[in-house]
Amino acid sequence: MEIKIPLVKPYFDEDELTEIKNVLESGWVSQGPKVKEFENKIKAYLGVKYAIAVTNCTSALHLSLLGLGIKEGDEVLVADYTFPATGHAVLYCRAKPVFIDINPKTYNINPSLIKSKITAKTKAIIPVHTFGQPAEMDEIMGIAQKHDLIVIEDAVCALGAKYKNKYAGTIGDIGCFSFHARKGINTGEGGLVVTNNKNLAEKIRNLAVFGMKTAWEREINNKFIIPEFTEVGYNYKMSDITAAVGVAQFKKLERIIKQKQKLAQYWDEKLEEIEFIQPPYVNNDALHIYQA
Ligand SMILES: Cc1ncc(COP(=O)(O)O)c(C=O)c1O
């Protein structure tokens, strides 16, 4: 008998439908108040100052690198066990991704292999919190500080994961999350950048909205301001329809994490019975959230 075990199943119910209906009825379906609500909820949950919702985590990584000034000629150290998007984002900026091998126990970047790859051109490190288990951030931050490098956390799978009681994505200079269908909370496609750096957050907001400086001032001041396009930007905005799903999904985040941890425990116990399979290793410093 063939049994299919799905990699993930979305947890949707009436809540998502009600949120979407409200947005459709409001008439404001592109980026607007629902995006702000979604950003505020995640900001408060993670305890960060700024959150910028975007189209996906690839655009979040791209904007983070641009916002931090990564450019042609720079090198960025990237965990080599990742999805191509992490390296692609570096290439979008015409910089060079330099891949660092992982610790085969955690599947996360191996801090002891980082130093030998640092050159005069190295500007940043992108650790990936693989499958929801945070990378060894103390070691990574120590190296970054010593060599004056920026740390961009690819926390694509790690919303709610913790390293030494700090949320993944909030430890480096900037953190990037995904709400793709396979992720913990799911808006179909979606992404988010978080940081505590005001200038960086403003730059990323502008870049995500066509390089339009006044878009957010107009919202804050509630008055008509002629848009000012100050740089070449992108259309990486999250829509209010997407954010509506995000707001409904966010309420389920802790429940989804607990359910994934329960399933992981179930499979750990079942797989233990098979001699040649080892259940995934969990670092003592990590709160693993088991995302696919
Ligand atoms: C480690 C990693 N980084 C980045 C991405 C890109 O995320 P998104 O699909 O939201 O663009 C993925 C996609 O799964 C990923 O696994």
The ligand as a MOL file (V3000), in Angstrom:
LIG
                    3D

  0  0  0     0  0            999 V3000
M  V30 BEGIN CTAB
M  V30 COUNTS 16 16 0 0 0
M  V30 BEGIN ATOM
M  V30 1 C 16.8100 29.3220 2.5730 0
M  V30 2 C 15.8900 30.0330 1.6300 0
M  V30 3 N 16.1200 31.3320 1.3350 0
M  V30 4 C 15.3020 32.0230 0.5110 0
M  V30 5 C 14.1850 31.4320 -0.0690 0
M  V30 6 C 13.2870 32.2360 -0.9400 0
M  V30 7 O 12.0440 32.4510 -0.3230 0
M  V30 8 P 10.7890 32.9410 -1.1930 0
M  V30 9 O 10.2300 31.7290 -1.8550 0
M  V30 10 O 9.8430 33.5370 -0.1900 0
M  V30 11 O 11.2960 33.9470 -2.1520 0
M  V30 12 C 13.9040 30.0790 0.2210 0
M  V30 13 C 12.7350 29.4240 -0.3590 0
M  V30 14 O 12.2570 28.4170 0.1130 0
M  V30 15 C 14.7690 29.3640 1.0850 0
M  V30 16 O 14.5420 28.0840 1.3860 0
M  V30 END ATOM
M  V30 BEGIN BOND
M  V30 1 1 1 2
M  V30 2 1 2 3
M  V30 3 2 2 15
M  V30 4 2 3 4
M  V30 5 1 4 5
M  V30 6 1 5 6
M  V30 7 2 5 12
M  V30 8 1 6 7
M  V30 9 1 7 8
M  V30 10 2 8 9
M  V30 11 1 8 10
M  V30 12 1 8 11
M  V30 13 1 12 13
M  V30 14 1 12 15
M  V30 15 2 13 14
M  V30 16 1 15 16
M  V30 END BOND
M  V30 END CTAB
M  END
